[in-house]
Amino acid sequence: MKPPFDMAWIAHCHQLAPRCYRSDVINLIGFVPDTQSPTPDTVSDELSRKLWSSAHPSEPFDLDLTAVAAAAPVDGAGSGFAKSRLTYDIRGAAQRQRGFFYNVSLPHYRDSQFLQASLRRYKQFLRLQQLCPQEFLVPCYDIDLMWHSHQLTPLAYERDCLRLLNRVLSHDDNVGDRSDGSRLSKAYARTAELWLQHFGQSYARSGCMYRGESPAGRLSKFNLSCLHSGCQRRYQLSLTRMELTAPPTIDRYKVVLLAPKLPPCKPGKRRRLVAMTQAQGTVVESPVTVFDYLVNGDGDQPLLLELIDKRKSSTGLCGCGGTMLGNCKVAVSDSIKQLPPTEPVYKLVCDASFSYEAPNYGISNFAAELTFSSNVPCIFDCNLRLVPGDWVVAIMPTDVPSLWGPVPLGQVPQGQEHRCIVASHSLVTESSQLVFTVRVIHSQQLGQSVVQVFNGDSMVTVAYMIGVDQLPTPSQITTAKRGPPSLNPGVRQRAFIIKDAAGDWGLLLGNWTGRRRGVPATPMTPPIRGSPGYLDLILHNLSPDTSGNTSHRMRLPNSDSSDQHVFDLGGIYVDLSRGSACIDAQCRSAPQLVAAAFCAATLEAMCQPLPPAAATATGQLADSVDCQNSQVANAAQNLGEKIRVIGSPKLQSLVTHPTTTVTRGRATVRRVDPYSVAFCQATGVLYLDWMPLRWHWHCGHWWQRARQGSGSSAAAATVSAAKLTPSV
């Protein structure tokens, strides 16, 4: 029988402890069932549902996970459940396997070629366990996935283990401490040593290393209404009621209501909606007038209410016109902004009043109460502009999760403080309303670049660099057109992974290509024009809401003949050069796409080959801090108390080098100039010496390419083994 999905998962977590599983099922049913992986040929879903309904008519076959999560009992007494007869803590095992599932959730773990190699490595792992029975061996995640799959058939697993090892191999997942000197860290190092000794191969494998804990629940969900509140909205307002408190002889006065004209009319132009001459205290019921009104427009111009004295006309003919005694603004826009942006306005009451001096009456008061209603507004795309913040050098602790979000970090060498550069930028509307705050962090010590997107005070999206520790190389996977994403270090390709509240959202890969020298013409051949190349970008969608493996390809600059830097992807259009963005009003992935745009700008700065002089530049980062900059105090206030600002970074010599490189004779090929691109400036292109340009991942170690001096060779620096520990 094919069990329900939730039961199959719980049973699998139980099977990962073979001895406890055998003892518990014999205690419950008297034997160990010979379970097999269900296939369409063994038993149909219809038969499984029928058998389940007959045995448990009051229990649904398909579990509503959202309803269960909402009604989950609190830990401890009062849950109403009977005491379990199982000796194994399945709940704890399921929580531990949550992290395992995340680490094997990238698309390459469903690639047939990758899985075939994983199966071969699992057989080698069993052979190594056979050769070293007393050792506690730690699997990489590809091996661990095969190990889990093997245990789905408990009887076959038991027979195989007894035949190969003379014992049932226990899958101990209680060891989770990955810190330096821990049992897991030492065991992994020992496993890698034995693997190399017996098989002559490196144990670490690209795409199989530790990715960190699951980001689910560690980021805030983005509410689309937050985007709508910054979008321009066109309402068709109906003035349904108007009550006046006006001069005693209102027949000699006139009350006029004016509304701003909408584009394409020039700003400041108004049109008359109502002109009333009724008696004092008059209440006019609906509909008085119907008009279009724009919220979050240019300046958010309010309605204008005027009181005009008609007794002495100073303008017009035949008594038309009059002298204005006073006016006041009707703050309709401010009132509408307090309401949900996508719902109709059923009743909106606005008050307006002012004092005026009328001939023969002295100083009097005028008041009006206006009531409006509207249908559902028409919401336009959200136009944003980049307001760049100041770059600062800061001491940013790595042991405060709230500062980083779900970003797996290495460890700073003992006795050193973590020093990095940080900047906090704003994306605001045309009316200067803040929609997103974007924080960019570059750390040479960790070899990491991070982009964080905030909506208000909540972090909703985070993106950071990953290498072939988490992604396979092209040779490891099927080379199909729509195969899983891979990382090619041979072309200096780099990658950012983008996460949201649900988990992995996308993967942005970039490498510089198309760079060529110019070739002069010959009598028989035309010349070949040189090209500085371009950034080739691929965005892979990893969201579970998207069916299939979807990817989008683009380039920066957008063409060889243009310096245009436009990031155009579905719901977002970003002009990286000008620092402007247009987001579709119905785009639910707005913060993720904003993060992708900042990552694209970062990749352009990091991937483009440096000029020869800049590539050999030397300098110490400690000497690159300006502690006297007056902008430091403001930046420190924006970053919060946990980040200690010590100064601002000085512009490095990399920025001052020419943007041309000699190719042939006097001819030159210009580099793509990222220094004038607003988004590249916002991602730190002016401070390249602080960015982890020289960090490249070789599976098993982080290697930092040394600054090239005369005849100097590459130097290596390893990140802590805690980050390298693959599995449990």
N, C-alpha and C positions, 0 to 999 in steps of 0.2 A: 504494500500500500504506500502511496505517495503521501507523506504527512503534510499538514499545513506548514506554511513557510516559517512561522514563528517557532513551531515545535521542531522543525528540522534544524533550525539554528541552535536551539537549546540542546537538542540531542548531540549536535556536533561539538558544542562546548563541553558536554559531558564526556564525549568520546576522546577528547584530548588528554584525559587522565585515564589511561587504559585499565589500570588496576582498580581504581574506584568505580569505573563504569561497569566492569565485569561483576564486582561485588554487589553493586546496587541493583543491577537488572536481575541477577540471580535471586537476590533477596525479595524482589518485587514480583517477578513472573516465573522464576524457577529455571531460566535458561538464558543464554545470550543469543538474541535474534541474529540471523544471517542477513544483515541489511546490505543492500546494494544501491548504487547510485541510480535513481529512477530515470528511465528513458521513455519516450513515447511508445516503445514497443512492449514495455513490461506491464504497465497499468495506466489506464486513462484517468484524467482528472475527474471525469464524470463518475467513474466507479469509486474513486477515493471519496468524493463528496457524498455519494450514496451510502457507503459504509459508515462514514463519519456521522451522518445524520441519523442513521438507525441506532448507533451506539450512544450518541450524545445529542439528542434532539434540541436541547435548550442552549447548546453552545454553537456559535457560528463557525463555519470552516475557515472563512477569511476574516482575519482579525483587523479591526479598524485601529491602526496604530495611533492615529491622532486622538481618538477617543480614549484609548488606554492611557496615553501620556497625560491627558488632562485629568483623569480619574485615578492616577497612580497613588497607592497608599503611602503614607509617610513611614520612614523606617521606624521599627520598634513595635510596641504592642498596639493593639487596636486595629490591626489590618484586617482581621476577620478570617484569616487563612489558618487552616490546620497545620500542625507541625509536620515538616517534611520528614519522610522516612529515608531520604537520600543522605549519604554521609559526605558527599562532595558539595562544596559551595559553588553551585552553578551560577548564581547571580554574580559573584565576584569574578568567575571565569569569563562570563559574558562581557563584563565591563572591561576586562583586560583585552579581550579579543576585539573590542571596538578599535583600539589602537592598531592592532594587527591588520584589521580590514582596511583602515585608512592607508597603511603603508603599502598595500598591494592593490590599490584602487586605480592607479594610472593605467591608461589604455594598453601599454605594452604588456601588461600581465594577462592580456587576452589574445596576444599574438602567438600563432602556432609555432613559429620558428623559435621565439624566445622561450616558450614553454618546453619545447623539445630539449633545448640546451639545459633548462632548469631540471628536467627529469634526469639527464645524464649526471648533473652535479649532485642530485639527491642520491643517486646510486653510489657515487664516489663518497658522499658523506657517510652512508651506511658502511661502506668498505673501510673508511677511516675509523669509524666507531668499532668495527670488528678488529682492526689492527691495534687500536688504543682503547681497550674496554674500560680502563679506569679514568679516562679523561672526561671532563665536562665540556663537550663540544657545543659551540654556539653557531647556529645556521645563519646564513644570509637570508634575505626575505624570499628569494626565488626558491631556495632549498626548503625553507619553512612552509611555503605554499604547497609544495609537493608532499611534505611531511603531513600537513593537515589533510590533504586529499587522500593519502594512504590510509589515514585513520578513520575515514568515512565508512570503511568496511572492516569492523573490529576483528572478525574472525580471521579474515585474510591477513590483516596486519599482525595479529598474534602469531599466526603460522609462519609468516615471513621472518619476523623477529627471532622466533625460536630457532628457525633453520639457519639464520645468518649469525645471530649473536648469542644464542642459547639463553636468551632472556627477552622479556618484553621491554622495549626501549621506552622510557618515560619521557613525556613531553612536558618539561617543567617550565611553566610560564609565570611562576611566582617571582622570578628574579628580574627586576626591572630597573635597578639602580645602574645608570650609565656613567657615573662620575669617575674621574681618574682614580685608579687603585681599587675600584670595586671588583667584586667577584666576576661580574659580567664582562667588565673591561679586560681583566686579566685572562679570562677564559677565551675571549675572542682573539686576543693576541696569540695565545697558545694554539688555538685552532688554525689560525693563519700560518703559524710556524710549521705545524705538523702537515698541513696541506701542501705547502711548498716543498717540504722534505720528502713526502711520499709521492706526490704527483708532478712535481716540478712546475707548478702553475701558481699564479697569484690567486689568492683566495677571494679577494674583493672583486666584485663584478659590477660593471656599469648598470645602473638602473635597479640595483638590488640592496641599496644601503638604507639606513634609517632616515626617515623623512620628518620626524617629529611627531608630536601628538596631534590628534584630530582637531581641526579648528572649529568644529561644530559647537556652537554655543559660546564661543570666545569672542565673537564679533557681534555687533548689534545689527538687527535687520533694518533695511532701508525702507522707509515709508514713502510711497510715491507722492503723497500729499505734500511732503517737504519740497519736492521739485515743483509741484503745481503752485505752491505758494510764491515761488519766484518767477513763474511764467506770466506773461501778459494774458489777461482774460478779458474778453468782450462780453458784457452783460447787456441785455435788452431790458432796461429798467422801466417800470411803470410807476408813475407818481400816483398812488391810489388815494392819498388823503393829504390835505393841507389845511392847517389851522393857524390863523393869524391873530396876533395881538398888536394892533396898529393904531395910528392917530384917530381921534374922535371923528373927524370929518374925512373918512377914507375916500369919499367920492372925489376929493380934490387931490388925492394921492394915487400912486401906482406902485404895485409890487411886481418886480420882474425877476424871474429865475433864469440864469444863464448857464449853459453847459459848454465845456471845451469841445472844439471841433476835432474830429479824429483825423489821423493821417489819410490821405497825403497833404492835408492842409497844414500850414505852418503852425508850430507851437505857439500858444498864446491867443489864437483866434477863438472866439466864442460865438455861440448862436443862442437866440432867445427861445426858451421853452414855454414860459408862461408869463402873461402880463395880466394882473388882476387889479380890479378897482372896486371890489365889494366892500361891504360895511365891516366895521371892527368886530372881531370875534367870529368871523365867518368860518365855517367848516365846509370845505369843498371835498366831496367824496369822489371815488374813482369813476372812470379813469380821467385824471387831469391831463396827463401827457405821457407819451411813450418815446423813449430815446435810447440810443446806444451809448454805452459808457465803457471806457477802457481802464482797467486796473493794472498796476505795475507798468504803466506806460512811461513816456518821457516826462518825468517830473510829477506824475500823478496829480494832474491839475484838478482841483475840487470844483464843485458847483459854486456859483456866485449868486447871492440873493441881494437885490438892490431895492431901496426905497426912494422913489422919485416924487418931488413936489411938482404937481402939474399947474398950480395956481399962477406961477410966474415962469413961463417957458422962456428959456434962454437959447434954445436951439429949435430948429424945425420951423414949420409953417403952420399957421392956423391953430396954434396952441399945442401942436405936437411936440414931443420931447419933454423937457422939464429940467428941474434942478435936482441932482442926486443929493439926498440928505445923508445917506450912509449906506454901507454894504457890509456883508460878512460872508465868510466861506462856510459851505456846508460840506463837512468832512465825510462824504459818502465812501471814499476809497478806504479811509482808516477803519470805518465800521465794517465794510465788506471783508477786509483782510482778517478780521477776527472770526469769520465764518469758514466752514469747510469749503475749499476751493472748487470742488466738483459737484456741489449740491445747489439746487435752486434757492433763491432768496424768497422765503414766504412772507416775512414781515420785517422790515428794517426801518426803525424810527430814528430820525436825525433831528436834533434841535439846533436852532440858529437864533442868535440875538445880538443886538448892539444898541448903543445909546446914540441919540441924534438930537440936534437942536433945530426946531421948526419955528418959523416966524409966528409970533403971537401966542405960541404955546410953550416956549422955553425948551428945556431939556426933557426929552421923553425917551421911553424904552420901546424898542421894537422886538418882537419875538415871533418865531414861527416853528411849527412842528410839522415835519414832512415824513410821510410814510411811503416806503417803496417796496416793490416786489419784483421778482425776476424769474425767468426760466433758468435752465441749466446753462452755465456760461460756455462760450467757445474758448477753449484753451489753446494758445499759440505755443510754438516751440520756445524753449528757454534759452535766451541769449546771455552768455556769461563772458566776463572779461577777467583776465589774470591780473591780480594785484600781488606782485612779488614781494616776498619778505626778505630780510637780511640774513646772509649766511654767517654763522658763528661757529667757533670751536668750543666744544662742550665736553664735560665729563658726564657720560651717560651710562649708568650702571646696567649691567646685563642681567642682573638677578631680580629685576622689577618687571614682571610680565605685562603690567598695564601700560608700560612705556612702549613696548614692542608689538604686542599682539601675538598671534600664533606664528612666530618666526623662530625656528630652531637656531640657536646661537652656539658658537664654539666658546671656549673659555679663554679669557685673557691671561697671559702668563702671570704667575704668582708674584705679587709685589708691585704690579703695574695697574694704573687706572686706565679705564677704557676711554680713549680720546677719539672723537670723531667730529665731523662737521654736520650741522643741522640747519635747515631752513624751513620756515612755515609760511606757506603761500595761501592766498584767498582767491576763490572764484565767486564773483559777485555779479548781480544782475545790473541792468542799465540804470536802475534806481538805487544802486549800491547796497542792495540787500544781500547778505551773506548766504550762500547756498552750500558750498563745500570749503573745507580747509584741508590743504594737502601738505603733509610734512615729508620732507626728503632727508634721508640719512645716508652718509657715506662713511664707512669704517675701513681703514687700512689694516688695523689690528685683527679684525674678524674676517677681512676679505669679503665684505658684504655691503650691498646697497639695498635700501628699503624705501618703499613709497607707501605712505599711510594716508587714507582718505577719511575725513571726519565729517559727519553731519551734526552740527551743533557740537556737543562735547562727546559724542559717541563715535568710536571708530567703527566704520561700516565695511571697509575694504582695506586689505594690506597686500602688497606685492613685494617680492624679494628675489634675489638672484639664486639660482640653483645650477648645479653642474651635472656631470655624468655619474655622480653618486646616486642621483635620483632618476636620471634619464638614460636610456640605452644609447649606444652609438648606432649609426645606420647599418653596420654589418651584423648587428644582433637581431634585427627584426626583418619581417617580410618587406621587400622593397616594392610593395604595391603602391599604386597612386594614392590611395586613401588609407595607407598604413598608419600605425600609431606614431606620435611625435617622437623624434630622436634628436640628439645633440651631436654635432660634428665638430670636435675640437680641432680637426685638421684645417678648417677654414676659419678658425677663431670665432666660432659661433657662440653666442651667449644666450641665456634664457632667464626670463622672469616668470615666476608662478604667481597667479593672482587668486586671492582667497576672499570669500565673503562669509556670511553667517551660516550658509549651508555647507561650506567646505571648499574644495577646489573649484574655481570658476573658469579659469582659462590659463593658457600657457603661451607666452609671447617669446618667439625665437627671432634673433636678428644676427646678421653677419654682413660685413662689407664685401661687395663684389663689383665686378664690372670695371675695375681700375685697369687702365691700359696706357701704354706709352704711344705717343704719336709716331707715325711712320711717314717720312717724306715721300713725295711722288717721284716716280721714275718715268723714263720715256714710255714705258709700256703699262704702268699701273698708276691708278690715282692714289692720292695720299690717304692715310688713315688718321682720322682725327683722334687725338688723345682724350681720355675721359678720366675724371677723378673718381668715378664709380658712384655707388649709391648703397644705401642701407636696405637690404632685403629682409622684410618682416613677414612672419607667419604667425597668426593668432589662432591657436587651437582652442575650441570650446570644450571645456570639461564639465560643464554644468549638467547635473542629472536630469534637468528639465528639457535638455536638448537630445533628441533622438539621433543616433548615429554619430560618426566622427566628423564634425563640421570644422572647417578651417577657412581662414580668409588670408589672402596674400596682398601685400602692398609694398611700396617703396618710398624712400625719402632720400633726396628730393623726388618729386613726383615725375620728373622727366629730365633727360639730359640737357634739354634746351631751356630749362627753367629752374629758378632757385625756390620755387614754391614748395613749402612744407605743409602739406595738408594731411591730417589723419582723419580719413572718412570711413566710418565703419557702422553701417546699419543705423543705429539710433543716435549717433553723435558725429558732428563735423567740427574738427578742431583745426584752426589755422595756427600752427605752431610758431610761425614767424611773428605774427601780430599779437599772439596771446589772447585769442578769442575762441569761444566754443559755442556751438548751437546744439542743444539736446532736444530730441523729440519728446513732446509732452507725455507720451505714453511709454517711454523707455524705462523699463523696470531695472535695467542694468546700468543706470547712469553712473553710480560711483565706481563700478568695475571698469567701465569704459574710460572714465576720467583717469583712473590708475593706469590703464593700458596706454593712454596718450602720454602720460609722464614717463612711463617705462620706455616707450618708443624714443622719446627725446633723450633719455639717459643712454639708451643703446647707441644712438647716433654719436653721442659724445665719446662713448667707450670703444666703439668698434672701428671707427675711421682710423686708418694708419696715421701715425704722427709724422710730421716732417722730420728729416734726418737730424736736424739740430735739436729738436724737442725730444726725440727719442733717446738721445744721450744726455739729456738734462739731469743734473744731480742736485741734491738739496736735502736738508733735514726738515721734517715737518715741525719739529720743535722750534725752529728758527722762522717759521712761517706764520706766526701768530701775532696779531696786532692787538695788544691789551689796552690801548688808549683810544680805541674807536668809540665815539659817542653813541653809536647805534646799538652797542652791546646791551645796554640797560633795557631798552625797549624790547629787544629780541628775547632777553632772559625772562621778562614778564610774560610774554606770550607762550613760552615753552613750559612754564610751571616750575615748581620748587624742586622736583626730583632731578631735573637736569641742571647741572651747574655750568654756567657759561663762563669761560675764562678769557675770551677775546674773539676777534674776527680773523678769518684766514686772509693772508696776503695774496695778491695776485702772483701766480708763479710765472716763471720764464716760459712755460709752455704756451701761454697766451700771446706773448710778444713776438713769437717767431712768424715769419712770413707764411702766407697761405699758398705759396707756389713751390713746386719742386721741379728741378731741371730734368728734362727728359731726353732731349737731343739738341745739340748745338745751343742756339739761343732760344729755341722754342720751349715753352713751359706748359704744364698742365696745372690749372688752379685746383686747390683743394676745395671741397665743399666747406663753406665758412659757417660753422655752427655758432660762432660767438655773437652773431646778430640775430639768432633765432630766440625769441622770447622764452619758449618752453625749455630750450637747451640751457639758457642762462638760469632758469628756475631749477634745473636739475644739476647744476654745479659745473658746467663746462668751463667756467672761468677759473676753476680750482681743480684742474685735472690731477695735480700731484696728490690731492687728498682722496681721489677716487681709487678704488681697487682695480686699476687698469692692468696691473701686472700679475694678477692672481688668476690662475688657471687650474682647473680640477683634473687631476689624473687619479683614476679610481683607487681609493684606498688612502690617498693623501692629498692635502692642499699643497700646491707648489707655488711659490712666489718667484716670478722671473726677476732676477736681479737687474738693477739699472745698469745699462751697458756702458762700461768705461773702456779704456784701451785694453783689449784682449781679455776682459773679465768674462767669467763663465757664469752660468745660471746658478743661483743659490736657492736652497730649499728651506722651507719652514713648514712644519706640520701642525695642523690643528689638533686639538686634544682628541684622544681616542674615544672620549665619550660621544663625540659626534659621529665617529666612524662605526661604532658598535652597531651591527646590522639587525639583530633580532634577539630573541630570547629562547 
